[in-house]
Amino acid sequence: APHTNNLTRSDKGAGDASCLGPMSGLEKNRQTYHEAVAALSDPAQTSLVLVARAQISTLQEANRSTGELLEMGIEPALLVINGILPVGAATDQLSESIYAREQALLDGLATNPELSAINSIPTVRLELKANPVMGVDGLLHLGEPDDNESSNAGRALEPGLTQSVSNSHVDLSNLVDELAEGKPKLVLCMGKGGVGKTTVAQMLALELAKRGKPVHLSTTDPANHLDGSLEDSVKGLTVSSIDPDAVTASYREEVLASKGASLDADGYAQLEEDLRSPCTEEVAVFNAFSEVVSTAENQWVVLDTAPTGHTLLLLDATGSYHRELMRQSGRDDSATTLQHLQNAEVTRPILVTLPETTPMLEAQSLAADLSRAGIESWAWVINQSLPATETSSPFLLRRANAQQGVINSVVDQAGVQVVQLPVIPD
């Protein structure tokens, strides 16, 4: 359903419908909803497993999710920390640094105040495999240790690997050069959760600010991993975030003050009920997103977007708003948020991903969804690329060779510039 102000509330601010549909229809599903929550809350029926990596960002996300689940009475049964570098793989400076960083994080898991919601959940730790776990055969052998001889056998990079790196850039300087040219730009860093969108967005914003450009760095991600202290240390850089709770509260107050001012007690109560629907948050976030997008007329805006699913919902709301506005006005010449996003001279969508099959496939799917909405990808950033990283670790070299085919397919098929960022040791 279109998520617009006009469809969220009636012209009079009252009525018997919410943005989710008639109240009577919702009432019929209330019991089903309660039964579903009860089933999810019952450990005899449901075992909820959280999966994270040995990285602070993914563990923080698991912690945040756990807090939200506990508020609903749903208690996770297990935390799986996946992809931990084996001790035998730490044979050079890079691998030793990765191993030390992960082990320090895991050793302090139980006492880390930032992870208080998950530090009491039973935990299973799975080691990283030298070759990606793909298909049924890979899953069958998931719990088995790698063969030491094969996983640690020294192996040079395969010939195609050098080619994949040479066909793409290994830093962000070329992207920054193009973004800094001409008029202000709207830069969207997009992709699935945990691929490094925040890191890339901050790097781009910092480099643009260092070149004397006025830059607004913002995020639509509810997790908000942006470093707010950056604006105090970098001239010309403003940092903000779209906090769903804050913008929703502000939106409710605005609607109650405007539409509610002329209502009687029953009408005001109905308006309050309508504003408690889940759609209200989507509308509020969309309005805040639109305001940030509109500022790209006089400054460079770098947006660290929410994970793919949230972003697609936001884009769907953007398209729905555009269609509703065009229907009401009968004209197609007013600049809506969607038209700003479709303007390739201003908007530069950057797909951020990892050199692994699943993140790559999801990024390709996102690119296709964007294209159908009339928004074309401008560049790809492949983060944590081992082929772009110097290492002598036999284990990491095997991982690099495994990443080769995935990276080459993106370089060959993307149709836009591709940047690889190396794994950075601590």
N, C-alpha and C positions, 0 to 999 in steps of 0.2 A: 504494500500500500504506500502511496506517496506520503513522504514525511515533510509536510509543509505546515506553516502556521495556520493556513486556512483549513487544512484537513485535520489538524490536531484539535482544534476547538471550533465550534460553530461561530457564526457571525455574532451571535448574542452571548457567546461564552457559556451557554447552557445546553441542555438537551439530554437525550437518552443514549448518546453514542460516545465512544472514546475512539482514539486513533487505531485501536485494535479491533473495532467493530462494535455492534450493538451490545449494550451491557447485558441484555438478556442472553445473548449468545455466549458471552464470556462466563456468565453464571453457570451455564451447563457444563463448562469445562473445569470449573473450580475444583470439584471433587476429584477429577482425573489428575489434576495438577498436584493436589495434596497427596494422592496415592503414590504418584511418581516420586515426590520428595521423600515420602515415608520409606519407599523401597530403596532409594539411594542412601538413606540414613541407617538402614538396617544392615549391620555387618553380616548377618546370616544370609542375606540376599545379594549384597553388593560388596565387592572388594575394589576400592578405588586406588589405582597405582599412579603415583607421580613419577615422571622421568625427567632428569636434569643431567647436565654435564658438570664436571669438576671446575666450574667457572662461577665467579661470584654473581654475575648477571643472571644466569639461568637458575641458580639456587635462590636468589632473591625473588625471582618470578614464581618459583615453586612455593616459596614462603608466603608471598602475597596471595596466591591461589588458595593455599591452605587456610589462611585467615578468612577468606571469603566463604570457603566451604564450611568451616567450623561455625560461622555465623548462621548458616542454614541447617546446622545439625548434622552435617555430613563429615565424617572423620576419615581421612585417607588411611588406607591399611598398610601401604608400603611406599618407600621412596627408593627408586632405582637411580643410582648415579652411574651413568654410562660413559664409555670412552676414556677411561683413565689410562694414562700412559704406563705401560709395564716398566718395572724397575730395570729389566734387562735391556730396554730400548734406550736408556739414558747413556749414550756413548760419546756425545759431543756437546759443545757449549749450548746449542739450541735445545737439544733433547733434555739435557740436565736441568736447564732453566725451567722448561715446561714441567718436568717431573717434580722439581722442588716447589714450584708454585702450586701445583695441584695437591701435593701431599700436605703442604702447610695449610691450605684451605680445608682439606678433609680432617686434619688433626684438630683444627680449631672449630669444627662444625658444632660440636655439642655445647660450646660456650660462647659462640658468636651471637651477640645481642641482635644483629640484623636478621638472624635466621631462627629466632626463638620459636616460631610456629612449627618448624620442621625438625628441630634438633631432637625431638623425642619420638619421632616416627621410626619404626623399624626400617633399617636401610640395607640395601643390597648394592654392592659395588661390582661393576663389570669393566674389565680391561679393554682398551682399544685393541682392535685386531689389525694386523699388518695389511690385510686385504679387506676391502669393504664387505660388510655382511649383506649379501644380496640373495634373494630367492630362498626357496625351501632348504636347499643344501646348506646355505650360509646360516640359517636359523638353527638347523639341526646340530651344527658344530659351534654354536655361539658360546656355550659354556666350557668348551675345551681350550686348553692353552695352545698358543701358536707353537708350531714346531720350531725349536730354537735354531736349528740349522738353516731352515728356509727363511725364517723371519729376520735373522740377523746376518744372513749371507750378504757380503758386500756386492753391490750391483750398481753399475753406472746408470745414469739416466738414459732412457730409451731415446732414439734419434728424434722421434716426433715431439718430444718434450721441449727441446730447445726451440723448435719451430713455433710451438704454441706460445712461448714466452715472447719470441721476437715479433709475433704478429699482434701483440697487445702491449700496452704501456704498463710499467711496473711502479708507477706512483700516480698521484692525482694532479701533478703540475699541469699537464695538457688540458685536463678538464677545467681547472681553475683559470688558465689562460683564456679559454673560450668563454667561460661564464663571466669573466671580468670585462669582456669587450662590450662596448655599446651601452644600451639602456639596462636598467635593473632587470633581474631575472627572478623567477620563482623556481626554486630547486626542490624537487620532491625525492627524498630517499625512501625507497619502497622495498618490501620483501617480507619474508616470513620472520617469525620471532627468532632472536638469537644469532642472526647472521652478521651483525655489526652495523646496522643502519645508524645507530646513534653515533658510533665512532666516526663513520664516514661523514655524517652531517656536521659534526663538530670540526673535523679536519677541514672540510670545505669552507665552513663559515669563518674559521680562524684565518685561513689563507686569503679569503676575499677581504676580510677586515684589515689584514696586514698590507693589502694593496690600496688601502685608503677608501674602500667602499663602505657605505653604511649598510650594515647587515643585521637582520632580525632572524635569530635562530629560535625555532619553536618546535613543539612536538604535539602530536595528537595521541601519543601512546599513553594510556592510563598509568603504565608503570613509571614513566618519566625518569629516564636515566641521564638526562642532560645535566651537565655541570653548571649550576647557576652562578658559580663564582667567576666564570669566564668573562662576563661583562665588566667586572671590576678591574680586570687585568688587561683587557684588550680594548683599545680606543675604537669607537664606532660600532661596537658589537652590543646588541641587545638580546637578552635571553628570556624566553617566556615558555609557558606550557599551558595547554588547554586541559584544565582539571575538570573532568566530567561532573564531579560532585559540586564544585564551585559554580561552573557555568549553568548547571541545571537549577541550582538554588537561585541564582541571579535571574534566570529566565522565568522561573515561577513567580518571583517577586514582581517582575516587570509586568507579567500578564495579569496577575491579581490586582495590581495597582491601576492598570489601564482598563481591561475588560471587566474586572470585578467591581469597579467603582460605581457603576450604574445598576448593579444587580441587587435583587432582594436576597433575603437570607437563603432561600432554597436554591436560587440560581448561583449564588456564591459558593454554596456547599457543593453543587454539581461541578462547578469549574474547578474547585480544589480536587475533587475526585478525578476529573479528567487529567489534571496535571500530575497526578500520582502514577499515571500509566508509564510503562517502560519507554514508550515512544517519545515522551517528553525529553528524556536525556538525549536521544538521537537528534531531535530537533535543536536542542540547546547546543550540542557539540557542533552540529552543522553550522549554526549561526556563528559560533566562535571561529570555526574553520574558515568560513567565508570572509569574516572580518580580517583575519590574518592574510588570506589570499589577496584581498583588495589592497593591502599595503605595499604590494610588489610594484605599484606604479611609481613609487619614489624611493625605494630601497630594495636591496637584494634580500629575498626571503628564502631561508633554507629550512625546510620542514622535515623533521624526523617523524615519519608516519608510524601509526600503529601497525602491529602485525597484519598480514595479508587479509584475513577475514574481516577485521574491523575496518580496514581501509576500503574494502569492496563495499561494505555497508554504507560507509560515508559517501563513496562515489555514487552509489545507487540513490542515496538521498539527494545528492547534488543533481543528478539527472532528473529525478522526480520533481524537484523544485523548479528546474528549468522548464520542464514540460508544462507544469501547472501555471507558471508565470506567463508563458507564451499563450496558453489557452485563455487565460483571463484577459490579457492585454490585446490579444489578436494581432500582435506584431512580434517580429523576431529581430529587432535591432537594438535591444537593450542588453548590455553586457552582464550576463549572469556569471555565477561562479564556474559553471561548466564551460562557458565560452572562454573564460580566462584559462582554464586548464587545457582546453583544446588549442589554444594559441601557441604554436610551436616557437614563435619568435620570443615569447616571454617564458613559457613553462618548459622546464627541462627535467622530465622524470628520469631518475637513475635507479635501476634495479640492482639491489645489493644481494649477493648470494654467497654461498660457500661452494668449493669445488667438489661437491658430493651430489649423487644422483637425485635424491629427494628434494633438497633445496633448489637445484637447477630446474627440475620439472615444475616445481611450484612457481618459480620465477617466470618460466616460459608461459605457464598458464595465466599468471598475472599480466604478462605482456599482452597476451591475446585478449584478456578482458579489457585492458586499457584501450587496445586498438579498436575493439567493438564500440567503445564509448567515445571514439574519436580522439583519443589521447595516445600519441606515439612515444615509445621509449626513446630516450636520447642517448643513453649510455648504460653499460653494465659495469659493475664493480664486483670482481671475484675476490672476496676477502679470505685471509688466512690460506693463501695459495702456497703449498709446499714447492711446486715447480718454480715459483718465483723466489724461493728462499734458499740461501746457501746452507747446506747441511752435509755432514759426512756420516750421519747415523744410518746404518743399513736399514733399520726399521723405518725411519722416516723416508728414506729413499724408496722403499717399497710403497709406502703410502703415496709418495709423489708420483710414482709411475702409475699407480691406480687412479690418481686424479687426472692423469694426462688425457685420456679419452674424453672425459666429461668436459674438460676445459676446451679441448680442440673443437668439440661439437658446438659449444657456445660461440667461440671465435668464428667458426665457419657459418653459423646460422643466424647470429644475432642481427646482422645487417647494420649495426651501429658500432661505435668504438667500444672496446672492451679494455678495462683496466684491471690488472692484478695487483693485489696488495700482499706482501709477504707476511709470514708469521713473525711476529716481533717478540724476541725473548725479553724477559724482565731484566 
